[in-house]
Every structure is written in structure tokens, then in C-alpha cells.
């Protein structure tokens, strides 16, 4: 699968911290320098693209959104 550099960095970070809730701020800080607009929805866009690339049929949902908390990469399917 082809990923952009930013998509790769988001996926790599989520996978390295699989099972842990990662906030949007933490992901933003991992990808960009401190001067980046933290209110931007760019992380949401990257996560959406990754979901479509990882699971085009929408069956396994490897990246969870925990409203108000962040994202979690799932290592098992339920």
C-alpha cells in the first residue's frame, strides 16, 4: 500500500503505541514542529485516509477514535 510520508509517520506512531490512547496533540507534536496549529484537522484527515487504505471494506477498523481522548491502534478485532 502506498502512504504519504505523514501518513506513514502517523501509522508508525500509532502502531508503536498499539493499545494506548494517543491524543491528537501528541500525534501532531510527533509529526510537526512546535509552531504548527494544534487546532488544525490535519490529523483527522490523515487518520481517515489511513482507515480507508488499511481497511477499504470497513470491516476490521484498526484505528479507533475515542471521542475527546484521541486514537488507538487495535491489535485485535472484536
KOLNUTOR-834080 format. One record per residue: residue number from 1; residue in three letters; x, y, z of N, C-alpha, C in turn. Coordinates in steps of 0.05 Angstrom, whole numbers, plus 5000, padded with zeros to 4 digits. Atoms other than C-alpha are relative to their C-alpha. Last residue first. Layout:
{seq = NUM | type = ALA | nu = X | nv = Y | nw = Z | cau = X | cav = Y | caw = Z | cu = X | cv = Y | cw = Z}
...
//
This chain:
{seq = 78 | type = UNK | nu = 5023 | nv = 5009 | nw = 4984 | cau = 4726 | cav = 4848 | caw = 5361 | cu = 4974 | cv = 5006 | cw = 4986}
{seq = 77 | type = UNK | nu = 5026 | nv = 4992 | nw = 5010 | cau = 4790 | cav = 4852 | caw = 5321 | cu = 4978 | cv = 4989 | cw = 5017}
{seq = 76 | type = UNK | nu = 5018 | nv = 5023 | nw = 5003 | cau = 4858 | cav = 4850 | caw = 5354 | cu = 4973 | cv = 5011 | cw = 4991}
{seq = 75 | type = UNK | nu = 4985 | nv = 5023 | nw = 5010 | cau = 4918 | cav = 4896 | caw = 5350 | cu = 4983 | cv = 4975 | cw = 4997}
{seq = 74 | type = UNK | nu = 5008 | nv = 5026 | nw = 4989 | cau = 4878 | cav = 4959 | caw = 5354 | cu = 5016 | cv = 4978 | cw = 4989}
{seq = 73 | type = UNK | nu = 4996 | nv = 5021 | nw = 5020 | cau = 4911 | cav = 5026 | caw = 5342 | cu = 4994 | cv = 4974 | cw = 5013}
{seq = 72 | type = UNK | nu = 4986 | nv = 5024 | nw = 4990 | cau = 4881 | cav = 5078 | caw = 5389 | cu = 5002 | cv = 4980 | cw = 4977}
{seq = 71 | type = UNK | nu = 5001 | nv = 5024 | nw = 5017 | cau = 4861 | cav = 5149 | caw = 5374 | cu = 5015 | cv = 4977 | cw = 5012}
{seq = 70 | type = UNK | nu = 4980 | nv = 5004 | nw = 5021 | cau = 4846 | cav = 5210 | caw = 5416 | cu = 4995 | cv = 4975 | cw = 4984}
{seq = 69 | type = UNK | nu = 4975 | nv = 5011 | nw = 4989 | cau = 4812 | cav = 5229 | caw = 5482 | cu = 5022 | cv = 4996 | cw = 4979}
{seq = 68 | type = UNK | nu = 4990 | nv = 4983 | nw = 4979 | cau = 4751 | cav = 5272 | caw = 5468 | cu = 5027 | cv = 4991 | cw = 5011}
{seq = 67 | type = UNK | nu = 5009 | nv = 4972 | nw = 5000 | cau = 4718 | cav = 5217 | caw = 5428 | cu = 5010 | cv = 5015 | cw = 5025}
{seq = 66 | type = UNK | nu = 5012 | nv = 4998 | nw = 4973 | cau = 4758 | cav = 5153 | caw = 5428 | cu = 4994 | cv = 5029 | cw = 5004}
{seq = 65 | type = UNK | nu = 5002 | nv = 4972 | nw = 4990 | cau = 4770 | cav = 5142 | caw = 5354 | cu = 4987 | cv = 4998 | cw = 5027}
{seq = 64 | type = UNK | nu = 5023 | nv = 4991 | nw = 4986 | cau = 4793 | cav = 5071 | caw = 5337 | cu = 5001 | cv = 5030 | cw = 5007}
{seq = 63 | type = UNK | nu = 4995 | nv = 4975 | nw = 4985 | cau = 4844 | cav = 5053 | caw = 5284 | cu = 4973 | cv = 5009 | cw = 5012}
{seq = 62 | type = UNK | nu = 4976 | nv = 5002 | nw = 4984 | cau = 4844 | cav = 4980 | caw = 5260 | cu = 5006 | cv = 5025 | cw = 5017}
{seq = 61 | type = UNK | nu = 4997 | nv = 4975 | nw = 4986 | cau = 4771 | cav = 4982 | caw = 5236 | cu = 5024 | cv = 5000 | cw = 5019}
{seq = 60 | type = UNK | nu = 4984 | nv = 5005 | nw = 4976 | cau = 4765 | cav = 4909 | caw = 5215 | cu = 5005 | cv = 5024 | cw = 5018}
{seq = 59 | type = UNK | nu = 5007 | nv = 5023 | nw = 4984 | cau = 4707 | cav = 4911 | caw = 5166 | cu = 5015 | cv = 4998 | cw = 5026}
{seq = 58 | type = UNK | nu = 5011 | nv = 4991 | nw = 4974 | cau = 4707 | cav = 4978 | caw = 5132 | cu = 4993 | cv = 4978 | cw = 5019}
{seq = 57 | type = UNK | nu = 5028 | nv = 5009 | nw = 4996 | cau = 4714 | cav = 4950 | caw = 5062 | cu = 4988 | cv = 5008 | cw = 5026}
{seq = 56 | type = UNK | nu = 5018 | nv = 4988 | nw = 5020 | cau = 4776 | cav = 4991 | caw = 5045 | cu = 4971 | cv = 4992 | cw = 5003}
{seq = 55 | type = UNK | nu = 5024 | nv = 5017 | nw = 5000 | cau = 4811 | cav = 4971 | caw = 5110 | cu = 4979 | cv = 5012 | cw = 4981}
{seq = 54 | type = UNK | nu = 4996 | nv = 5024 | nw = 4985 | cau = 4883 | cav = 4996 | caw = 5115 | cu = 4976 | cv = 4981 | cw = 4998}
{seq = 53 | type = UNK | nu = 4978 | nv = 5016 | nw = 5012 | cau = 4877 | cav = 5047 | caw = 5059 | cu = 5004 | cv = 4973 | cw = 5014}
{seq = 52 | type = UNK | nu = 5009 | nv = 5009 | nw = 5026 | cau = 4809 | cav = 5074 | caw = 5081 | cu = 5021 | cv = 4983 | cw = 4986}
{seq = 51 | type = UNK | nu = 5022 | nv = 5020 | nw = 4996 | cau = 4830 | cav = 5077 | caw = 5154 | cu = 4991 | cv = 4989 | cw = 4973}
{seq = 50 | type = UNK | nu = 4988 | nv = 5025 | nw = 4991 | cau = 4896 | cav = 5111 | caw = 5135 | cu = 4978 | cv = 4978 | cw = 5004}
{seq = 49 | type = UNK | nu = 4987 | nv = 5012 | nw = 5023 | cau = 4859 | cav = 5165 | caw = 5096 | cu = 5012 | cv = 4972 | cw = 5007}
{seq = 48 | type = UNK | nu = 5020 | nv = 5009 | nw = 5018 | cau = 4814 | cav = 5179 | caw = 5155 | cu = 5011 | cv = 4987 | cw = 4975}
{seq = 47 | type = UNK | nu = 5011 | nv = 5024 | nw = 4988 | cau = 4873 | cav = 5181 | caw = 5203 | cu = 4978 | cv = 4989 | cw = 4981}
{seq = 46 | type = UNK | nu = 4981 | nv = 5023 | nw = 5003 | cau = 4909 | cav = 5230 | caw = 5158 | cu = 4988 | cv = 4974 | cw = 5010}
{seq = 45 | type = UNK | nu = 4999 | nv = 5007 | nw = 5029 | cau = 4847 | cav = 5275 | caw = 5153 | cu = 5019 | cv = 4977 | cw = 4996}
{seq = 44 | type = UNK | nu = 5025 | nv = 5014 | nw = 5006 | cau = 4836 | cav = 5274 | caw = 5229 | cu = 5000 | cv = 4991 | cw = 4970}
{seq = 43 | type = UNK | nu = 4998 | nv = 5027 | nw = 4988 | cau = 4909 | cav = 5292 | caw = 5239 | cu = 4975 | cv = 4983 | cw = 4993}
{seq = 42 | type = UNK | nu = 4983 | nv = 5016 | nw = 5017 | cau = 4901 | cav = 5351 | caw = 5191 | cu = 5004 | cv = 4972 | cw = 5010}
{seq = 41 | type = UNK | nu = 5012 | nv = 5027 | nw = 5001 | cau = 4842 | cav = 5379 | caw = 5230 | cu = 5017 | cv = 4981 | cw = 4983}
{seq = 40 | type = UNK | nu = 5004 | nv = 5009 | nw = 5027 | cau = 4881 | cav = 5441 | caw = 5252 | cu = 4988 | cv = 4972 | cw = 5000}
{seq = 39 | type = UNK | nu = 5029 | nv = 5002 | nw = 5005 | cau = 4871 | cav = 5464 | caw = 5323 | cu = 4994 | cv = 4991 | cw = 4972}
{seq = 38 | type = UNK | nu = 5011 | nv = 5024 | nw = 4987 | cau = 4944 | cav = 5448 | caw = 5341 | cu = 4970 | cv = 4997 | cw = 4996}
{seq = 37 | type = UNK | nu = 5026 | nv = 4993 | nw = 4989 | cau = 4969 | cav = 5500 | caw = 5290 | cu = 4987 | cv = 4974 | cw = 5012}
{seq = 36 | type = UNK | nu = 5023 | nv = 5009 | nw = 5016 | cau = 5042 | cav = 5480 | caw = 5279 | cu = 4974 | cv = 5006 | cw = 5015}
{seq = 35 | type = UNK | nu = 5014 | nv = 4977 | nw = 5010 | cau = 5096 | cav = 5522 | caw = 5313 | cu = 4975 | cv = 4993 | cw = 4984}
{seq = 34 | type = UNK | nu = 5017 | nv = 4987 | nw = 4979 | cau = 5121 | cav = 5465 | caw = 5357 | cu = 4983 | cv = 5023 | cw = 4989}
{seq = 33 | type = UNK | nu = 4985 | nv = 4985 | nw = 4979 | cau = 5147 | cav = 5425 | caw = 5298 | cu = 4980 | cv = 5014 | cw = 5018}
{seq = 32 | type = UNK | nu = 4993 | nv = 4972 | nw = 5006 | cau = 5105 | cav = 5374 | caw = 5262 | cu = 5016 | cv = 5013 | cw = 5022}
{seq = 31 | type = UNK | nu = 4998 | nv = 4996 | nw = 5029 | cau = 5094 | cav = 5298 | caw = 5260 | cu = 5012 | cv = 5028 | cw = 4993}
{seq = 30 | type = UNK | nu = 4982 | nv = 5020 | nw = 5012 | cau = 5105 | cav = 5276 | caw = 5332 | cu = 5006 | cv = 5006 | cw = 4971}
{seq = 29 | type = UNK | nu = 4973 | nv = 4994 | nw = 4991 | cau = 5075 | cav = 5340 | caw = 5360 | cu = 5021 | cv = 4981 | cw = 4989}
{seq = 28 | type = UNK | nu = 4992 | nv = 4975 | nw = 5013 | cau = 5012 | cav = 5330 | caw = 5319 | cu = 5029 | cv = 5007 | cw = 5007}
{seq = 27 | type = UNK | nu = 4995 | nv = 5007 | nw = 5028 | cau = 5006 | cav = 5258 | caw = 5342 | cu = 5011 | cv = 5025 | cw = 4985}
{seq = 26 | type = UNK | nu = 4976 | nv = 5017 | nw = 5000 | cau = 5012 | cav = 5280 | caw = 5415 | cu = 5008 | cv = 4992 | cw = 4972}
{seq = 25 | type = UNK | nu = 4977 | nv = 4982 | nw = 4994 | cau = 4962 | cav = 5336 | caw = 5404 | cu = 5026 | cv = 4984 | cw = 4999}
{seq = 24 | type = UNK | nu = 4995 | nv = 4986 | nw = 5025 | cau = 4912 | cav = 5288 | caw = 5371 | cu = 5024 | cv = 5018 | cw = 5004}
{seq = 23 | type = UNK | nu = 5016 | nv = 4976 | nw = 5005 | cau = 4917 | cav = 5245 | caw = 5433 | cu = 5008 | cv = 5013 | cw = 4974}
{seq = 22 | type = UNK | nu = 4982 | nv = 4979 | nw = 5008 | cau = 4944 | cav = 5174 | caw = 5432 | cu = 4983 | cv = 5025 | cw = 4993}
{seq = 21 | type = UNK | nu = 5015 | nv = 4978 | nw = 5012 | cau = 4904 | cav = 5121 | caw = 5470 | cu = 5021 | cv = 5023 | cw = 4995}
{seq = 20 | type = UNK | nu = 4999 | nv = 4975 | nw = 4984 | cau = 4949 | cav = 5061 | caw = 5481 | cu = 4984 | cv = 5022 | cw = 4986}
{seq = 19 | type = UNK | nu = 5015 | nv = 5004 | nw = 4975 | cau = 4932 | cav = 4993 | caw = 5451 | cu = 4999 | cv = 5024 | cw = 5018}
{seq = 18 | type = UNK | nu = 5025 | nv = 5016 | nw = 5003 | cau = 4986 | cav = 4998 | caw = 5399 | cu = 4987 | cv = 4995 | cw = 5027}
{seq = 17 | type = UNK | nu = 5015 | nv = 4996 | nw = 4975 | cau = 5039 | cav = 5051 | caw = 5416 | cu = 4973 | cv = 4985 | cw = 5000}
{seq = 16 | type = UNK | nu = 4980 | nv = 5003 | nw = 4979 | cau = 5089 | cav = 5031 | caw = 5362 | cu = 4987 | cv = 5003 | cw = 5028}
{seq = 15 | type = UNK | nu = 4993 | nv = 5028 | nw = 4997 | cau = 5029 | cav = 5020 | caw = 5316 | cu = 5021 | cv = 4996 | cw = 5022}
{seq = 14 | type = UNK | nu = 5023 | nv = 5014 | nw = 4989 | cau = 5001 | cav = 5090 | caw = 5328 | cu = 5007 | cv = 4971 | cw = 5005}
{seq = 13 | type = UNK | nu = 5003 | nv = 4991 | nw = 4972 | cau = 5069 | cav = 5122 | caw = 5317 | cu = 4977 | cv = 4985 | cw = 5013}
{seq = 12 | type = UNK | nu = 4978 | nv = 5011 | nw = 4985 | cau = 5081 | cav = 5082 | caw = 5253 | cu = 4997 | cv = 5006 | cw = 5029}
{seq = 11 | type = UNK | nu = 5005 | nv = 5028 | nw = 4997 | cau = 5012 | cav = 5099 | caw = 5226 | cu = 5022 | cv = 4987 | cw = 5017}
{seq = 10 | type = UNK | nu = 5023 | nv = 5004 | nw = 4982 | cau = 5021 | cav = 5173 | caw = 5239 | cu = 4996 | cv = 4970 | cw = 5005}
{seq = 9 | type = UNK | nu = 4991 | nv = 4992 | nw = 4973 | cau = 5092 | cav = 5173 | caw = 5209 | cu = 4977 | cv = 4997 | cw = 5020}
{seq = 8 | type = UNK | nu = 4982 | nv = 5020 | nw = 4989 | cau = 5069 | cav = 5134 | caw = 5148 | cu = 5007 | cv = 5006 | cw = 5029}
{seq = 7 | type = UNK | nu = 5017 | nv = 5023 | nw = 4993 | cau = 5010 | cav = 5181 | caw = 5136 | cu = 5017 | cv = 4978 | cw = 5013}
{seq = 6 | type = UNK | nu = 5015 | nv = 4993 | nw = 4976 | cau = 5058 | cav = 5240 | caw = 5140 | cu = 4982 | cv = 4976 | cw = 5009}
{seq = 5 | type = UNK | nu = 4982 | nv = 4999 | nw = 4977 | cau = 5106 | cav = 5210 | caw = 5090 | cu = 4986 | cv = 5005 | cw = 5026}
{seq = 4 | type = UNK | nu = 4984 | nv = 4975 | nw = 5000 | cau = 5050 | cav = 5193 | caw = 5042 | cu = 5018 | cv = 4998 | cw = 5024}
{seq = 3 | type = UNK | nu = 5006 | nv = 4980 | nw = 4979 | cau = 5028 | cav = 5121 | caw = 5041 | cu = 5017 | cv = 5024 | cw = 4995}
{seq = 2 | type = UNK | nu = 4985 | nv = 4976 | nw = 5001 | cau = 5025 | cav = 5069 | caw = 4985 | cu = 4990 | cv = 5020 | cw = 5021}
{seq = 1 | type = UNK | nu = 5017 | nv = 4977 | nw = 5000 | cau = 5000 | cav = 5000 | caw = 5000 | cu = 5018 | cv = 5025 | cw = 5000}
//
